[in-house]
């Protein structure tokens, strides 16, 4: 499959640099990645002839993006993204697609800027993780503690960039089906380019966002796409969450875990583009909650 020609750019927003990559022509889709990359896989799989223009933004602290001057939170990224889109001339409604933490960022954008949101795709959204439970409170306390104690932050940063740690995590967790090529070409390089403090700050701010409260306020057609073995959003939880949206649909990719953008990139693209084409052609009142099982290729 031909790889699209990528145009890497950046724009200054209130003293902060927002980096992005543009590919294709057509209706704009804003891509917001989670941990360990995301949009690279979508741009690799998407055909150059697609009728969508993909705007892939780097989360602050990743790859070409520096930390935001106004704080390393999803709320600050939302403000920068909104101002960036308007500065780039995208003043009309756009589609948004986010994966994992990026899905929560996309959901926050849709809630705060409904006039700018045409369609919403939430890939592997961590709804199970973000229930108000003791586990969530403990995780938030641990992240906050790491950020407040420099020696502890130093240990965390070194560990997250170490080969042994990343190998252990990818072999023993349910993050994705381990593949040596993915580990060498995606997981480890992503760990090396990540600014750990910025990344943890974003994760900490994500734990303060309640997607269960935001979902009923979203009126844009919304697709939730998950793997049937995802540990951070079970099929049961996804079925519960999709009905909170006014116009929600659930798509399940079989034999896939959390990193569906790596395991099932082609299927993820097919489902996403098919859904958003339907959004563009169908009045919102005709969208109803629906579940579809998408067989793995």
C-alpha positions as CSV (number, residue, x, y, z in Angstrom):
1,X,0.0,0.0,0.0
2,X,1.3,3.4,-0.9
3,X,2.3,5.7,2.0
4,X,0.8,9.1,1.8
5,X,3.1,12.1,1.4
6,X,3.3,13.7,4.8
7,X,3.6,17.5,5.4
8,X,5.0,18.3,8.8
9,X,4.2,21.8,10.1
10,X,4.0,23.8,13.2
11,X,2.1,26.9,14.3
12,X,2.7,29.3,17.2
13,X,-0.3,29.6,19.5
14,X,0.0,32.1,22.4
15,X,3.7,31.5,22.8
16,X,3.4,27.7,22.5
17,X,4.3,25.6,19.4
18,X,1.6,23.3,18.1
19,X,3.0,20.7,15.7
20,X,0.9,18.8,13.2
21,X,1.0,16.7,10.0
22,X,-1.4,17.1,7.0
23,X,-2.3,14.4,4.5
24,X,-4.9,14.1,1.8
25,X,-7.7,16.2,0.5
26,X,-11.4,16.5,1.4
27,X,-13.4,16.8,4.6
28,X,-11.0,17.5,7.6
29,X,-10.5,14.9,10.3
30,X,-8.5,15.9,13.3
31,X,-6.5,13.0,14.7
32,X,-5.4,13.1,18.4
33,X,-3.0,10.3,19.5
34,X,-2.7,8.5,22.8
35,X,0.5,6.9,24.2
36,X,3.0,5.2,21.9
37,X,2.0,7.0,18.8
38,X,-1.2,6.7,16.8
39,X,-1.6,8.8,13.8
40,X,1.5,7.4,12.1
41,X,-0.3,4.1,11.6
42,X,-3.5,5.7,10.3
43,X,-1.6,7.9,7.8
44,X,0.4,4.8,6.7
45,X,-2.7,2.8,6.0
46,X,-5.0,5.6,4.7
47,X,-5.1,5.7,0.9
48,X,-3.9,9.0,-0.7
49,X,-7.2,9.0,-2.7
50,X,-9.3,9.1,0.5
51,X,-12.0,11.8,0.5
52,X,-10.8,13.1,3.8
53,X,-8.0,15.5,4.8
54,X,-6.2,14.2,7.9
55,X,-4.8,16.7,10.4
56,X,-2.7,14.8,12.9
57,X,-1.7,16.8,15.9
58,X,1.1,15.9,18.3
59,X,0.3,16.0,21.9
60,X,2.6,18.4,23.8
61,X,5.8,16.7,24.9
62,X,5.7,14.2,22.0
63,X,7.9,14.1,18.9
64,X,8.1,17.7,17.5
65,X,5.8,19.2,20.1
66,X,7.0,21.2,23.1
67,X,5.2,21.7,26.4
68,X,2.4,24.3,26.4
69,X,3.2,27.6,28.1
70,X,-0.2,27.6,29.9
71,X,0.2,24.1,31.4
72,X,0.5,20.5,30.4
73,X,-3.1,19.5,30.8
74,X,-5.7,18.2,28.4
75,X,-7.7,21.4,29.0
76,X,-4.7,23.5,27.9
77,X,-4.3,21.3,24.8
78,X,-8.0,21.8,24.0
79,X,-7.5,25.6,24.1
80,X,-4.4,25.4,21.9
81,X,-6.1,23.0,19.4
82,X,-9.2,25.1,19.1
83,X,-7.2,28.3,18.5
84,X,-4.8,26.4,16.2
85,X,-7.7,25.1,14.0
86,X,-9.1,28.6,13.6
87,X,-5.7,30.0,12.9
88,X,-5.3,27.4,10.2
89,X,-8.6,28.4,8.5
90,X,-10.6,25.4,9.8
91,X,-13.5,27.6,11.0
92,X,-16.2,25.1,10.0
93,X,-17.2,21.8,11.8
94,X,-14.5,19.1,11.6
95,X,-14.5,15.4,12.4
96,X,-12.4,14.4,15.4
97,X,-10.8,11.0,16.0
98,X,-8.8,10.2,19.2
99,X,-7.3,7.0,20.5
100,X,-7.0,6.2,24.2
101,X,-6.1,9.4,26.0
102,X,-6.6,11.2,22.7
103,X,-10.2,9.9,22.7
104,X,-10.8,11.7,26.0
105,X,-9.2,14.8,24.5
106,X,-11.5,14.6,21.5
107,X,-14.5,14.1,23.8
108,X,-13.5,17.2,25.8
109,X,-13.2,19.2,22.6
110,X,-16.6,18.1,21.4
111,X,-18.1,19.1,24.7
112,X,-16.5,22.5,24.8
113,X,-16.9,23.3,21.1
114,X,-20.0,21.6,19.7
115,X,-20.2,24.2,16.9
116,X,-16.9,22.9,15.6
117,X,-17.7,19.1,15.9
118,X,-19.3,17.4,12.9
119,X,-18.5,13.7,13.9
120,X,-16.6,12.1,16.7
121,X,-14.7,8.8,16.7
122,X,-13.5,7.4,20.1
123,X,-11.0,4.6,19.6
124,X,-10.2,2.5,22.7
125,X,-11.5,5.2,25.0
126,X,-10.4,4.3,28.6
127,X,-13.9,4.6,30.1
128,X,-13.4,1.7,32.5
129,X,-10.2,3.3,33.9
130,X,-12.1,6.6,34.4
131,X,-14.9,5.4,36.6
132,X,-14.9,7.0,40.0
133,X,-13.3,4.2,41.9
134,X,-10.6,3.6,44.5
135,X,-8.2,2.4,41.7
136,X,-8.6,5.7,39.9
137,X,-8.0,7.7,43.0
138,X,-4.9,5.6,43.8
139,X,-3.5,6.1,40.3
140,X,-4.1,9.8,40.5
141,X,-2.3,10.0,43.9
142,X,0.7,8.1,42.5
143,X,1.1,10.2,39.4
144,X,0.8,13.4,41.4
145,X,3.4,12.1,43.9
146,X,5.8,11.3,41.1
147,X,5.5,14.8,39.6
148,X,6.0,16.5,43.0
149,X,9.1,14.5,44.1
150,X,12.1,15.1,41.7
151,X,14.1,12.0,42.6
152,X,11.0,9.8,42.1
153,X,10.3,11.6,38.8
154,X,13.8,10.9,37.7
155,X,13.4,7.2,38.5
156,X,10.1,7.0,36.6
157,X,11.5,8.8,33.5
158,X,14.6,6.5,33.3
159,X,12.5,3.4,33.7
160,X,10.0,4.4,31.1
161,X,12.8,4.9,28.6
162,X,14.6,1.7,29.4
163,X,14.5,-1.2,27.0
164,X,13.9,-3.8,29.8
165,X,10.9,-1.9,31.2
166,X,9.2,-1.5,27.8
167,X,9.9,-5.1,26.9
168,X,8.4,-6.3,30.2
169,X,5.4,-4.0,29.8
170,X,4.6,-5.1,26.3
171,X,5.2,-8.8,27.0
172,X,3.2,-9.1,30.2
173,X,0.3,-6.6,29.9
174,X,-2.8,-6.7,27.7
175,X,-1.7,-3.5,25.9
176,X,-1.4,-5.2,22.5
177,X,-0.4,-8.6,21.0
178,X,3.3,-8.5,21.2
179,X,5.1,-8.3,17.9
180,X,8.9,-7.8,17.7
181,X,8.6,-5.3,14.8
182,X,6.1,-3.1,16.7
183,X,8.3,-3.2,19.7
184,X,11.4,-2.1,17.9
185,X,9.8,0.3,15.5
186,X,7.0,1.8,17.5
187,X,7.0,1.1,21.3
188,X,10.6,1.7,22.1
189,X,11.1,4.8,19.8
190,X,7.9,6.3,21.2
191,X,9.2,5.9,24.8
192,X,12.5,7.6,23.8
193,X,10.9,10.7,22.3
194,X,8.3,11.2,25.0
195,X,8.8,13.9,27.6
196,X,7.8,12.0,30.7
197,X,6.9,14.9,32.9
198,X,4.6,16.3,30.2
199,X,3.1,12.9,29.5
200,X,2.4,12.2,33.1
201,X,0.8,15.7,33.5
202,X,-1.5,15.0,30.7
203,X,-2.4,11.6,32.2
204,X,-3.0,13.2,35.6
205,X,-5.3,15.8,34.0
206,X,-7.2,13.0,32.2
207,X,-8.0,11.4,35.5
208,X,-9.8,14.6,36.5
209,X,-12.1,14.4,33.4
210,X,-15.4,12.4,33.8
211,X,-16.4,11.0,30.4
212,X,-19.5,9.5,31.9
213,X,-20.7,13.0,32.7
214,X,-19.7,14.5,29.3
215,X,-21.1,11.9,27.1
216,X,-24.8,12.8,27.5
217,X,-24.0,16.4,26.4
218,X,-22.5,15.3,23.1
219,X,-25.0,15.6,20.2
220,X,-22.6,15.0,17.3
221,X,-22.8,11.5,15.8
222,X,-20.3,9.4,17.8
223,X,-18.6,6.1,17.1
224,X,-16.9,4.0,19.8
225,X,-14.4,1.5,18.4
226,X,-12.8,-1.0,20.7
227,X,-11.0,-4.3,20.6
228,X,-12.9,-7.2,22.2
229,X,-9.9,-7.8,24.5
230,X,-9.2,-4.2,25.6
231,X,-8.4,-4.1,29.3
232,X,-9.3,-0.4,29.7
233,X,-12.7,-0.6,28.1
234,X,-14.5,-3.9,28.2
235,X,-17.2,-4.8,25.7
236,X,-19.8,-4.5,28.5
237,X,-18.6,-1.1,29.5
238,X,-18.5,0.1,25.9
239,X,-22.1,-1.0,25.5
240,X,-23.1,0.9,28.6
241,X,-21.2,4.0,27.4
242,X,-22.4,4.2,23.9
243,X,-26.0,4.6,25.0
244,X,-25.1,7.8,26.9
245,X,-24.5,9.6,23.6
246,X,-27.5,11.1,21.7
247,X,-26.3,9.5,18.4
248,X,-23.8,6.7,19.4
249,X,-22.6,3.6,17.7
250,X,-20.4,0.8,18.9
251,X,-17.9,-1.1,16.7
252,X,-16.0,-4.1,18.0
253,X,-12.8,-5.3,16.4
254,X,-12.2,-9.0,17.1
255,X,-9.0,-10.5,18.3
256,X,-7.7,-7.0,19.3
257,X,-6.6,-5.3,22.5
258,X,-6.0,-1.7,23.4
259,X,-3.7,-0.6,20.6
260,X,-6.1,-1.2,17.7
261,X,-4.3,1.4,15.7
262,X,-1.3,-1.0,15.5
263,X,-3.1,-4.3,15.6
264,X,-6.0,-3.5,13.3
265,X,-5.0,-0.3,11.5
266,X,-6.7,-1.2,8.2
267,X,-10.0,-2.2,10.0
268,X,-9.9,0.9,12.1
269,X,-9.5,3.1,9.0
270,X,-12.4,1.2,7.2
271,X,-14.7,1.6,10.1
272,X,-13.8,5.2,10.8
273,X,-14.0,6.5,7.2
274,X,-17.2,4.5,6.6
275,X,-18.8,6.0,9.7
276,X,-17.8,9.5,8.9
277,X,-18.9,9.3,5.3
278,X,-22.3,8.3,6.6
279,X,-22.2,11.2,9.1
280,X,-21.6,13.6,6.2
281,X,-24.6,12.2,4.3
282,X,-27.1,11.5,7.0
283,X,-29.1,14.0,9.1
284,X,-28.2,13.6,12.8
285,X,-31.8,12.7,13.7
286,X,-31.5,9.5,11.8
287,X,-28.6,8.2,13.9
288,X,-29.5,5.8,16.6
289,X,-27.5,3.8,19.1
290,X,-26.3,0.7,17.2
291,X,-23.7,-2.0,17.7
292,X,-21.7,-3.7,15.0
293,X,-19.2,-6.4,15.2
294,X,-16.4,-5.9,12.7
295,X,-14.7,-9.2,11.9
296,X,-10.9,-9.1,12.0
297,X,-9.1,-9.2,8.7
